[in-house]
């Protein structure tokens, strides 16, 4: 009789950072790339931020694959539908390790969450898991996970800013998606998300990040 089992083992995987974490750092960004991207390239979108005041940490999806055929460009993925709950649990353990490696004193730092596409769901789940108070959350062309509820964010003790970005020509956008996400954010986080629609497709715009 076939039986599927799970086993825990030590795993080494990369992440990327931008700028230096110093006493002058004011904002720490935890940013989550989209499907098929790599963290070191995703960070290029954040190079316009003040390097003294902003330190950016970009975890990377644990699963990697060739994007076309069996060679060439490689991309990472946060998860698939296969063994979904295990993948979500692995994400949290990995990102916990990334944060712990920095030994951050959050008393004088502001946390900003940024998620793009597939990375939005990973970001929201991790924010609920980590329970670190944050100041801003940016949902860029992605979906807030349906299973999260207000109780998952009851650690928030101050008003936060939530922004939802979508491109006017995004092929993944469906009618009513924007309204649905605003409603979900209001129900879970208790705030009205600021919706920003830009001329573009399924992409991150560095010029808009610089204005955040």
mmCIF file of the C-alpha atoms, coordinates in Angstrom:
data_MODEL
# 
_entry.id   MODEL 
# 
loop_
_atom_site.group_PDB 
_atom_site.id 
_atom_site.type_symbol 
_atom_site.label_atom_id 
_atom_site.label_alt_id 
_atom_site.label_comp_id 
_atom_site.label_asym_id 
_atom_site.label_entity_id 
_atom_site.label_seq_id 
_atom_site.pdbx_PDB_ins_code 
_atom_site.Cartn_x 
_atom_site.Cartn_y 
_atom_site.Cartn_z 
_atom_site.occupancy 
_atom_site.B_iso_or_equiv 
_atom_site.pdbx_formal_charge 
_atom_site.auth_seq_id 
_atom_site.auth_comp_id 
_atom_site.auth_asym_id 
_atom_site.auth_atom_id 
_atom_site.pdbx_PDB_model_num 
ATOM 1   C CA . UNK A 1 1   ? 0.000   0.000  0.000   1.00 0.00 ? 1   UNK A CA 1 
ATOM 2   C CA . UNK A 1 2   ? 1.389   3.391  -1.011  1.00 0.00 ? 2   UNK A CA 1 
ATOM 3   C CA . UNK A 1 3   ? 1.894   5.896  1.802   1.00 0.00 ? 3   UNK A CA 1 
ATOM 4   C CA . UNK A 1 4   ? 3.150   9.461  1.490   1.00 0.00 ? 4   UNK A CA 1 
ATOM 5   C CA . UNK A 1 5   ? 5.214   10.755 4.404   1.00 0.00 ? 5   UNK A CA 1 
ATOM 6   C CA . UNK A 1 6   ? 6.962   14.005 5.300   1.00 0.00 ? 6   UNK A CA 1 
ATOM 7   C CA . UNK A 1 7   ? 10.396  14.464 6.798   1.00 0.00 ? 7   UNK A CA 1 
ATOM 8   C CA . UNK A 1 8   ? 12.150  17.562 8.160   1.00 0.00 ? 8   UNK A CA 1 
ATOM 9   C CA . UNK A 1 9   ? 15.745  18.309 7.157   1.00 0.00 ? 9   UNK A CA 1 
ATOM 10  C CA . UNK A 1 10  ? 18.147  21.227 7.070   1.00 0.00 ? 10  UNK A CA 1 
ATOM 11  C CA . UNK A 1 11  ? 17.873  23.270 3.895   1.00 0.00 ? 11  UNK A CA 1 
ATOM 12  C CA . UNK A 1 12  ? 19.996  26.148 2.595   1.00 0.00 ? 12  UNK A CA 1 
ATOM 13  C CA . UNK A 1 13  ? 18.471  28.719 0.253   1.00 0.00 ? 13  UNK A CA 1 
ATOM 14  C CA . UNK A 1 14  ? 19.261  32.328 -0.714  1.00 0.00 ? 14  UNK A CA 1 
ATOM 15  C CA . UNK A 1 15  ? 17.676  35.691 -0.064  1.00 0.00 ? 15  UNK A CA 1 
ATOM 16  C CA . UNK A 1 16  ? 18.844  39.162 -1.067  1.00 0.00 ? 16  UNK A CA 1 
ATOM 17  C CA . UNK A 1 17  ? 19.233  42.530 0.653   1.00 0.00 ? 17  UNK A CA 1 
ATOM 18  C CA . UNK A 1 18  ? 19.655  46.084 -0.559  1.00 0.00 ? 18  UNK A CA 1 
ATOM 19  C CA . UNK A 1 19  ? 21.581  48.833 1.297   1.00 0.00 ? 19  UNK A CA 1 
ATOM 20  C CA . UNK A 1 20  ? 23.010  48.653 4.832   1.00 0.00 ? 20  UNK A CA 1 
ATOM 21  C CA . UNK A 1 21  ? 21.170  48.143 8.110   1.00 0.00 ? 21  UNK A CA 1 
ATOM 22  C CA . UNK A 1 22  ? 22.510  50.851 10.454  1.00 0.00 ? 22  UNK A CA 1 
ATOM 23  C CA . UNK A 1 23  ? 21.395  53.105 13.309  1.00 0.00 ? 23  UNK A CA 1 
ATOM 24  C CA . UNK A 1 24  ? 20.255  55.574 10.629  1.00 0.00 ? 24  UNK A CA 1 
ATOM 25  C CA . UNK A 1 25  ? 17.890  53.084 9.016   1.00 0.00 ? 25  UNK A CA 1 
ATOM 26  C CA . UNK A 1 26  ? 14.301  54.205 9.488   1.00 0.00 ? 26  UNK A CA 1 
ATOM 27  C CA . UNK A 1 27  ? 12.309  51.764 7.380   1.00 0.00 ? 27  UNK A CA 1 
ATOM 28  C CA . UNK A 1 28  ? 12.839  48.063 6.870   1.00 0.00 ? 28  UNK A CA 1 
ATOM 29  C CA . UNK A 1 29  ? 11.063  46.664 3.835   1.00 0.00 ? 29  UNK A CA 1 
ATOM 30  C CA . UNK A 1 30  ? 10.178  42.985 3.648   1.00 0.00 ? 30  UNK A CA 1 
ATOM 31  C CA . UNK A 1 31  ? 9.439   42.414 -0.034  1.00 0.00 ? 31  UNK A CA 1 
ATOM 32  C CA . UNK A 1 32  ? 8.026   39.360 -1.795  1.00 0.00 ? 32  UNK A CA 1 
ATOM 33  C CA . UNK A 1 33  ? 8.545   38.796 -5.509  1.00 0.00 ? 33  UNK A CA 1 
ATOM 34  C CA . UNK A 1 34  ? 6.053   37.349 -7.966  1.00 0.00 ? 34  UNK A CA 1 
ATOM 35  C CA . UNK A 1 35  ? 5.961   34.005 -9.744  1.00 0.00 ? 35  UNK A CA 1 
ATOM 36  C CA . UNK A 1 36  ? 9.031   33.218 -11.835 1.00 0.00 ? 36  UNK A CA 1 
ATOM 37  C CA . UNK A 1 37  ? 11.206  35.986 -10.393 1.00 0.00 ? 37  UNK A CA 1 
ATOM 38  C CA . UNK A 1 38  ? 14.422  35.934 -8.361  1.00 0.00 ? 38  UNK A CA 1 
ATOM 39  C CA . UNK A 1 39  ? 14.939  38.166 -5.331  1.00 0.00 ? 39  UNK A CA 1 
ATOM 40  C CA . UNK A 1 40  ? 18.239  39.710 -6.473  1.00 0.00 ? 40  UNK A CA 1 
ATOM 41  C CA . UNK A 1 41  ? 16.615  41.033 -9.635  1.00 0.00 ? 41  UNK A CA 1 
ATOM 42  C CA . UNK A 1 42  ? 13.381  42.022 -7.910  1.00 0.00 ? 42  UNK A CA 1 
ATOM 43  C CA . UNK A 1 43  ? 15.389  44.339 -5.628  1.00 0.00 ? 43  UNK A CA 1 
ATOM 44  C CA . UNK A 1 44  ? 16.320  46.519 -8.612  1.00 0.00 ? 44  UNK A CA 1 
ATOM 45  C CA . UNK A 1 45  ? 12.830  48.029 -8.356  1.00 0.00 ? 45  UNK A CA 1 
ATOM 46  C CA . UNK A 1 46  ? 13.757  49.471 -4.948  1.00 0.00 ? 46  UNK A CA 1 
ATOM 47  C CA . UNK A 1 47  ? 17.104  51.069 -5.843  1.00 0.00 ? 47  UNK A CA 1 
ATOM 48  C CA . UNK A 1 48  ? 15.535  54.527 -6.037  1.00 0.00 ? 48  UNK A CA 1 
ATOM 49  C CA . UNK A 1 49  ? 14.689  54.600 -2.329  1.00 0.00 ? 49  UNK A CA 1 
ATOM 50  C CA . UNK A 1 50  ? 16.963  56.576 -0.017  1.00 0.00 ? 50  UNK A CA 1 
ATOM 51  C CA . UNK A 1 51  ? 19.744  54.053 0.785   1.00 0.00 ? 51  UNK A CA 1 
ATOM 52  C CA . UNK A 1 52  ? 20.432  55.594 4.198   1.00 0.00 ? 52  UNK A CA 1 
ATOM 53  C CA . UNK A 1 53  ? 16.881  55.414 5.528   1.00 0.00 ? 53  UNK A CA 1 
ATOM 54  C CA . UNK A 1 54  ? 15.673  52.255 3.777   1.00 0.00 ? 54  UNK A CA 1 
ATOM 55  C CA . UNK A 1 55  ? 16.902  48.683 4.153   1.00 0.00 ? 55  UNK A CA 1 
ATOM 56  C CA . UNK A 1 56  ? 15.226  46.091 1.944   1.00 0.00 ? 56  UNK A CA 1 
ATOM 57  C CA . UNK A 1 57  ? 15.082  42.359 2.613   1.00 0.00 ? 57  UNK A CA 1 
ATOM 58  C CA . UNK A 1 58  ? 13.875  40.110 -0.203  1.00 0.00 ? 58  UNK A CA 1 
ATOM 59  C CA . UNK A 1 59  ? 13.209  36.470 0.662   1.00 0.00 ? 59  UNK A CA 1 
ATOM 60  C CA . UNK A 1 60  ? 13.035  34.159 -2.338  1.00 0.00 ? 60  UNK A CA 1 
ATOM 61  C CA . UNK A 1 61  ? 10.565  31.430 -3.194  1.00 0.00 ? 61  UNK A CA 1 
ATOM 62  C CA . UNK A 1 62  ? 12.076  28.112 -2.171  1.00 0.00 ? 62  UNK A CA 1 
ATOM 63  C CA . UNK A 1 63  ? 11.117  26.294 -5.397  1.00 0.00 ? 63  UNK A CA 1 
ATOM 64  C CA . UNK A 1 64  ? 13.047  27.112 -8.583  1.00 0.00 ? 64  UNK A CA 1 
ATOM 65  C CA . UNK A 1 65  ? 12.558  25.996 -12.169 1.00 0.00 ? 65  UNK A CA 1 
ATOM 66  C CA . UNK A 1 66  ? 13.594  26.820 -15.720 1.00 0.00 ? 66  UNK A CA 1 
ATOM 67  C CA . UNK A 1 67  ? 11.067  29.265 -17.140 1.00 0.00 ? 67  UNK A CA 1 
ATOM 68  C CA . UNK A 1 68  ? 11.307  27.978 -20.700 1.00 0.00 ? 68  UNK A CA 1 
ATOM 69  C CA . UNK A 1 69  ? 12.175  24.397 -21.491 1.00 0.00 ? 69  UNK A CA 1 
ATOM 70  C CA . UNK A 1 70  ? 15.088  22.696 -19.760 1.00 0.00 ? 70  UNK A CA 1 
ATOM 71  C CA . UNK A 1 71  ? 17.729  25.420 -19.676 1.00 0.00 ? 71  UNK A CA 1 
ATOM 72  C CA . UNK A 1 72  ? 18.187  29.171 -19.690 1.00 0.00 ? 72  UNK A CA 1 
ATOM 73  C CA . UNK A 1 73  ? 16.450  31.644 -17.427 1.00 0.00 ? 73  UNK A CA 1 
ATOM 74  C CA . UNK A 1 74  ? 15.524  30.424 -13.938 1.00 0.00 ? 74  UNK A CA 1 
ATOM 75  C CA . UNK A 1 75  ? 12.681  31.700 -11.760 1.00 0.00 ? 75  UNK A CA 1 
ATOM 76  C CA . UNK A 1 76  ? 11.383  30.969 -8.276  1.00 0.00 ? 76  UNK A CA 1 
ATOM 77  C CA . UNK A 1 77  ? 7.914   30.155 -6.998  1.00 0.00 ? 77  UNK A CA 1 
ATOM 78  C CA . UNK A 1 78  ? 6.444   30.492 -3.524  1.00 0.00 ? 78  UNK A CA 1 
ATOM 79  C CA . UNK A 1 79  ? 4.204   27.468 -3.829  1.00 0.00 ? 79  UNK A CA 1 
ATOM 80  C CA . UNK A 1 80  ? 1.867   25.409 -5.989  1.00 0.00 ? 80  UNK A CA 1 
ATOM 81  C CA . UNK A 1 81  ? -1.355  23.570 -5.189  1.00 0.00 ? 81  UNK A CA 1 
ATOM 82  C CA . UNK A 1 82  ? 0.656   20.394 -4.513  1.00 0.00 ? 82  UNK A CA 1 
ATOM 83  C CA . UNK A 1 83  ? 1.168   19.791 -0.774  1.00 0.00 ? 83  UNK A CA 1 
ATOM 84  C CA . UNK A 1 84  ? -0.042  23.345 -0.214  1.00 0.00 ? 84  UNK A CA 1 
ATOM 85  C CA . UNK A 1 85  ? -0.137  23.447 3.587   1.00 0.00 ? 85  UNK A CA 1 
ATOM 86  C CA . UNK A 1 86  ? 3.377   22.035 3.903   1.00 0.00 ? 86  UNK A CA 1 
ATOM 87  C CA . UNK A 1 87  ? 4.657   24.640 1.463   1.00 0.00 ? 87  UNK A CA 1 
ATOM 88  C CA . UNK A 1 88  ? 3.026   27.435 3.469   1.00 0.00 ? 88  UNK A CA 1 
ATOM 89  C CA . UNK A 1 89  ? 4.554   26.107 6.689   1.00 0.00 ? 89  UNK A CA 1 
ATOM 90  C CA . UNK A 1 90  ? 7.987   25.899 5.050   1.00 0.00 ? 90  UNK A CA 1 
ATOM 91  C CA . UNK A 1 91  ? 7.700   29.503 3.879   1.00 0.00 ? 91  UNK A CA 1 
ATOM 92  C CA . UNK A 1 92  ? 7.140   30.721 7.428   1.00 0.00 ? 92  UNK A CA 1 
ATOM 93  C CA . UNK A 1 93  ? 10.077  28.781 8.879   1.00 0.00 ? 93  UNK A CA 1 
ATOM 94  C CA . UNK A 1 94  ? 12.375  30.085 6.133   1.00 0.00 ? 94  UNK A CA 1 
ATOM 95  C CA . UNK A 1 95  ? 11.339  33.736 6.477   1.00 0.00 ? 95  UNK A CA 1 
ATOM 96  C CA . UNK A 1 96  ? 11.568  33.474 10.267  1.00 0.00 ? 96  UNK A CA 1 
ATOM 97  C CA . UNK A 1 97  ? 15.211  32.458 9.803   1.00 0.00 ? 97  UNK A CA 1 
ATOM 98  C CA . UNK A 1 98  ? 15.858  35.383 7.447   1.00 0.00 ? 98  UNK A CA 1 
ATOM 99  C CA . UNK A 1 99  ? 14.462  37.878 9.965   1.00 0.00 ? 99  UNK A CA 1 
ATOM 100 C CA . UNK A 1 100 ? 16.248  36.260 12.916  1.00 0.00 ? 100 UNK A CA 1 
ATOM 101 C CA . UNK A 1 101 ? 19.583  36.551 11.105  1.00 0.00 ? 101 UNK A CA 1 
ATOM 102 C CA . UNK A 1 102 ? 19.292  40.353 11.258  1.00 0.00 ? 102 UNK A CA 1 
ATOM 103 C CA . UNK A 1 103 ? 18.639  40.672 15.014  1.00 0.00 ? 103 UNK A CA 1 
ATOM 104 C CA . UNK A 1 104 ? 16.455  43.732 14.430  1.00 0.00 ? 104 UNK A CA 1 
ATOM 105 C CA . UNK A 1 105 ? 15.370  45.998 17.279  1.00 0.00 ? 105 UNK A CA 1 
ATOM 106 C CA . UNK A 1 106 ? 11.913  46.972 16.072  1.00 0.00 ? 106 UNK A CA 1 
ATOM 107 C CA . UNK A 1 107 ? 11.556  49.694 18.714  1.00 0.00 ? 107 UNK A CA 1 
ATOM 108 C CA . UNK A 1 108 ? 13.122  52.314 16.439  1.00 0.00 ? 108 UNK A CA 1 
ATOM 109 C CA . UNK A 1 109 ? 12.426  50.809 12.997  1.00 0.00 ? 109 UNK A CA 1 
ATOM 110 C CA . UNK A 1 110 ? 9.288   50.955 10.880  1.00 0.00 ? 110 UNK A CA 1 
ATOM 111 C CA . UNK A 1 111 ? 8.295   47.808 8.995   1.00 0.00 ? 111 UNK A CA 1 
ATOM 112 C CA . UNK A 1 112 ? 6.898   47.991 5.476   1.00 0.00 ? 112 UNK A CA 1 
ATOM 113 C CA . UNK A 1 113 ? 5.471   44.902 3.779   1.00 0.00 ? 113 UNK A CA 1 
ATOM 114 C CA . UNK A 1 114 ? 5.493   44.787 -0.037  1.00 0.00 ? 114 UNK A CA 1 
ATOM 115 C CA . UNK A 1 115 ? 4.105   41.923 -2.095  1.00 0.00 ? 115 UNK A CA 1 
ATOM 116 C CA . UNK A 1 116 ? 3.794   41.515 -5.849  1.00 0.00 ? 116 UNK A CA 1 
ATOM 117 C CA . UNK A 1 117 ? 1.501   39.030 -7.581  1.00 0.00 ? 117 UNK A CA 1 
ATOM 118 C CA . UNK A 1 118 ? 1.996   35.559 -6.056  1.00 0.00 ? 118 UNK A CA 1 
ATOM 119 C CA . UNK A 1 119 ? 4.076   37.175 -3.325  1.00 0.00 ? 119 UNK A CA 1 
ATOM 120 C CA . UNK A 1 120 ? 1.055   39.057 -1.940  1.00 0.00 ? 120 UNK A CA 1 
ATOM 121 C CA . UNK A 1 121 ? -0.491  35.948 -0.392  1.00 0.00 ? 121 UNK A CA 1 
ATOM 122 C CA . UNK A 1 122 ? 2.863   34.867 1.057   1.00 0.00 ? 122 UNK A CA 1 
ATOM 123 C CA . UNK A 1 123 ? 3.376   38.343 2.509   1.00 0.00 ? 123 UNK A CA 1 
ATOM 124 C CA . UNK A 1 124 ? -0.054  38.490 4.150   1.00 0.00 ? 124 UNK A CA 1 
ATOM 125 C CA . UNK A 1 125 ? 0.282   35.024 5.653   1.00 0.00 ? 125 UNK A CA 1 
ATOM 126 C CA . UNK A 1 126 ? 3.727   35.804 6.996   1.00 0.00 ? 126 UNK A CA 1 
ATOM 127 C CA . UNK A 1 127 ? 2.647   39.128 8.504   1.00 0.00 ? 127 UNK A CA 1 
ATOM 128 C CA . UNK A 1 128 ? -0.088  37.316 10.420  1.00 0.00 ? 128 UNK A CA 1 
ATOM 129 C CA . UNK A 1 129 ? 2.368   34.621 11.504  1.00 0.00 ? 129 UNK A CA 1 
ATOM 130 C CA . UNK A 1 130 ? 5.216   36.926 12.555  1.00 0.00 ? 130 UNK A CA 1 
ATOM 131 C CA . UNK A 1 131 ? 2.952   39.294 14.527  1.00 0.00 ? 131 UNK A CA 1 
ATOM 132 C CA . UNK A 1 132 ? 5.422   42.163 14.185  1.00 0.00 ? 132 UNK A CA 1 
ATOM 133 C CA . UNK A 1 133 ? 3.557   45.516 14.189  1.00 0.00 ? 133 UNK A CA 1 
ATOM 134 C CA . UNK A 1 134 ? 3.980   47.224 10.820  1.00 0.00 ? 134 UNK A CA 1 
ATOM 135 C CA . UNK A 1 135 ? 3.244   50.665 9.429   1.00 0.00 ? 135 UNK A CA 1 
ATOM 136 C CA . UNK A 1 136 ? 2.475   49.974 5.804   1.00 0.00 ? 136 UNK A CA 1 
ATOM 137 C CA . UNK A 1 137 ? 1.392   47.082 3.593   1.00 0.00 ? 137 UNK A CA 1 
ATOM 138 C CA . UNK A 1 138 ? 1.449   47.263 -0.196  1.00 0.00 ? 138 UNK A CA 1 
ATOM 139 C CA . UNK A 1 139 ? -0.550  44.719 -2.195  1.00 0.00 ? 139 UNK A CA 1 
ATOM 140 C CA . UNK A 1 140 ? 0.615   44.958 -5.797  1.00 0.00 ? 140 UNK A CA 1 
ATOM 141 C CA . UNK A 1 141 ? -1.401  43.031 -8.378  1.00 0.00 ? 141 UNK A CA 1 
ATOM 142 C CA . UNK A 1 142 ? -2.103  40.158 -5.999  1.00 0.00 ? 142 UNK A CA 1 
ATOM 143 C CA . UNK A 1 143 ? -4.761  38.617 -3.792  1.00 0.00 ? 143 UNK A CA 1 
ATOM 144 C CA . UNK A 1 144 ? -5.203  38.736 -0.023  1.00 0.00 ? 144 UNK A CA 1 
ATOM 145 C CA . UNK A 1 145 ? -5.484  35.099 1.182   1.00 0.00 ? 145 UNK A CA 1 
ATOM 146 C CA . UNK A 1 146 ? -9.135  34.153 1.770   1.00 0.00 ? 146 UNK A CA 1 
ATOM 147 C CA . UNK A 1 147 ? -8.466  32.180 4.969   1.00 0.00 ? 147 UNK A CA 1 
ATOM 148 C CA . UNK A 1 148 ? -7.100  35.123 6.979   1.00 0.00 ? 148 UNK A CA 1 
ATOM 149 C CA . UNK A 1 149 ? -9.424  36.982 9.362   1.00 0.00 ? 149 UNK A CA 1 
ATOM 150 C CA . UNK A 1 150 ? -9.271  39.970 11.697  1.00 0.00 ? 150 UNK A CA 1 
ATOM 151 C CA . UNK A 1 151 ? -8.162  37.772 14.626  1.00 0.00 ? 151 UNK A CA 1 
ATOM 152 C CA . UNK A 1 152 ? -4.969  36.984 12.720  1.00 0.00 ? 152 UNK A CA 1 
ATOM 153 C CA . UNK A 1 153 ? -3.972  40.648 12.945  1.00 0.00 ? 153 UNK A CA 1 
ATOM 154 C CA . UNK A 1 154 ? -5.103  41.446 16.473  1.00 0.00 ? 154 UNK A CA 1 
ATOM 155 C CA . UNK A 1 155 ? -1.493  42.307 17.355  1.00 0.00 ? 155 UNK A CA 1 
ATOM 156 C CA . UNK A 1 156 ? -1.728  45.600 15.466  1.00 0.00 ? 156 UNK A CA 1 
ATOM 157 C CA . UNK A 1 157 ? -1.871  48.406 18.002  1.00 0.00 ? 157 UNK A CA 1 
ATOM 158 C CA . UNK A 1 158 ? -1.735  51.413 15.703  1.00 0.00 ? 158 UNK A CA 1 
ATOM 159 C CA . UNK A 1 159 ? -3.326  52.607 12.500  1.00 0.00 ? 159 UNK A CA 1 
ATOM 160 C CA . UNK A 1 160 ? -1.661  51.266 9.391   1.00 0.00 ? 160 UNK A CA 1 
ATOM 161 C CA . UNK A 1 161 ? -1.588  52.293 5.738   1.00 0.00 ? 161 UNK A CA 1 
ATOM 162 C CA . UNK A 1 162 ? -2.625  49.787 3.067   1.00 0.00 ? 162 UNK A CA 1 
ATOM 163 C CA . UNK A 1 163 ? -2.242  50.441 -0.645  1.00 0.00 ? 163 UNK A CA 1 
ATOM 164 C CA . UNK A 1 164 ? -3.517  48.301 -3.495  1.00 0.00 ? 164 UNK A CA 1 
ATOM 165 C CA . UNK A 1 165 ? -1.857  48.750 -6.910  1.00 0.00 ? 165 UNK A CA 1 
ATOM 166 C CA . UNK A 1 166 ? -3.107  47.373 -10.200 1.00 0.00 ? 166 UNK A CA 1 
ATOM 167 C CA . UNK A 1 167 ? -2.199  48.052 -13.819 1.00 0.00 ? 167 UNK A CA 1 
ATOM 168 C CA . UNK A 1 168 ? -4.921  49.262 -16.164 1.00 0.00 ? 168 UNK A CA 1 
ATOM 169 C CA . UNK A 1 169 ? -3.844  46.646 -18.708 1.00 0.00 ? 169 UNK A CA 1 
ATOM 170 C CA . UNK A 1 170 ? -3.093  43.779 -16.324 1.00 0.00 ? 170 UNK A CA 1 
ATOM 171 C CA . UNK A 1 171 ? -4.217  40.575 -18.109 1.00 0.00 ? 171 UNK A CA 1 
ATOM 172 C CA . UNK A 1 172 ? -4.819  38.854 -14.756 1.00 0.00 ? 172 UNK A CA 1 
ATOM 173 C CA . UNK A 1 173 ? -7.270  41.511 -13.580 1.00 0.00 ? 173 UNK A CA 1 
ATOM 174 C CA . UNK A 1 174 ? -10.916 40.471 -13.469 1.00 0.00 ? 174 UNK A CA 1 
ATOM 175 C CA . UNK A 1 175 ? -14.007 42.610 -13.045 1.00 0.00 ? 175 UNK A CA 1 
ATOM 176 C CA . UNK A 1 176 ? -14.751 43.187 -9.380  1.00 0.00 ? 176 UNK A CA 1 
ATOM 177 C CA . UNK A 1 177 ? -11.307 42.098 -8.204  1.00 0.00 ? 177 UNK A CA 1 
ATOM 178 C CA . UNK A 1 178 ? -10.375 45.563 -6.997  1.00 0.00 ? 178 UNK A CA 1 
ATOM 179 C CA . UNK A 1 179 ? -13.584 45.965 -5.013  1.00 0.00 ? 179 UNK A CA 1 
ATOM 180 C CA . UNK A 1 180 ? -13.196 42.480 -3.571  1.00 0.00 ? 180 UNK A CA 1 
ATOM 181 C CA . UNK A 1 181 ? -9.703  43.187 -2.320  1.00 0.00 ? 181 UNK A CA 1 
ATOM 182 C CA . UNK A 1 182 ? -10.728 46.494 -0.749  1.00 0.00 ? 182 UNK A CA 1 
ATOM 183 C CA . UNK A 1 183 ? -13.572 44.729 1.041   1.00 0.00 ? 183 UNK A CA 1 
ATOM 184 C CA . UNK A 1 184 ? -11.250 41.964 2.256   1.00 0.00 ? 184 UNK A CA 1 
ATOM 185 C CA . UNK A 1 185 ? -8.700  44.443 3.597   1.00 0.00 ? 185 UNK A CA 1 
ATOM 186 C CA . UNK A 1 186 ? -11.421 46.363 5.426   1.00 0.00 ? 186 UNK A CA 1 
ATOM 187 C CA . UNK A 1 187 ? -12.758 43.176 7.016   1.00 0.00 ? 187 UNK A CA 1 
ATOM 188 C CA . UNK A 1 188 ? -9.355  41.815 8.056   1.00 0.00 ? 188 UNK A CA 1 
ATOM 189 C CA . UNK A 1 189 ? -7.222  44.885 8.761   1.00 0.00 ? 189 UNK A CA 1 
ATOM 190 C CA . UNK A 1 190 ? -9.949  47.379 9.628   1.00 0.00 ? 190 UNK A CA 1 
ATOM 191 C CA . UNK A 1 191 ? -8.773  50.066 7.217   1.00 0.00 ? 191 UNK A CA 1 
ATOM 192 C CA . UNK A 1 192 ? -9.761  51.281 3.780   1.00 0.00 ? 192 UNK A CA 1 
ATOM 193 C CA . UNK A 1 193 ? -7.082  50.428 1.251   1.00 0.00 ? 193 UNK A CA 1 
ATOM 194 C CA . UNK A 1 194 ? -5.932  53.240 -0.988  1.00 0.00 ? 194 UNK A CA 1 
ATOM 195 C CA . UNK A 1 195 ? -6.417  52.011 -4.558  1.00 0.00 ? 195 UNK A CA 1 
ATOM 196 C CA . UNK A 1 196 ? -3.949  53.148 -7.180  1.00 0.00 ? 196 UNK A CA 1 
ATOM 197 C CA . UNK A 1 197 ? -4.418  52.225 -10.822 1.00 0.00 ? 197 UNK A CA 1 
ATOM 198 C CA . UNK A 1 198 ? -1.485  52.922 -13.128 1.00 0.00 ? 198 UNK A CA 1 
ATOM 199 C CA . UNK A 1 199 ? -0.938  52.719 -16.868 1.00 0.00 ? 199 UNK A CA 1 
ATOM 200 C CA . UNK A 1 200 ? 0.730   49.362 -17.317 1.00 0.00 ? 200 UNK A CA 1 
ATOM 201 C CA . UNK A 1 201 ? 0.354   45.598 -17.224 1.00 0.00 ? 201 UNK A CA 1 
ATOM 202 C CA . UNK A 1 202 ? 1.299   42.943 -14.658 1.00 0.00 ? 202 UNK A CA 1 
ATOM 203 C CA . UNK A 1 203 ? 4.437   44.717 -13.510 1.00 0.00 ? 203 UNK A CA 1 
ATOM 204 C CA . UNK A 1 204 ? 6.077   46.635 -10.682 1.00 0.00 ? 204 UNK A CA 1 
ATOM 205 C CA . UNK A 1 205 ? 6.868   50.277 -11.382 1.00 0.00 ? 205 UNK A CA 1 
ATOM 206 C CA . UNK A 1 206 ? 9.984   51.632 -9.686  1.00 0.00 ? 206 UNK A CA 1 
ATOM 207 C CA . UNK A 1 207 ? 8.822   55.247 -10.024 1.00 0.00 ? 207 UNK A CA 1 
ATOM 208 C CA . UNK A 1 208 ? 5.691   54.468 -8.011  1.00 0.00 ? 208 UNK A CA 1 
ATOM 209 C CA . UNK A 1 209 ? 7.705   52.680 -5.330  1.00 0.00 ? 209 UNK A CA 1 
ATOM 210 C CA . UNK A 1 210 ? 9.926   55.713 -4.949  1.00 0.00 ? 210 UNK A CA 1 
ATOM 211 C CA . UNK A 1 211 ? 6.866   57.793 -4.058  1.00 0.00 ? 211 UNK A CA 1 
ATOM 212 C CA . UNK A 1 212 ? 5.680   55.496 -1.268  1.00 0.00 ? 212 UNK A CA 1 
# 
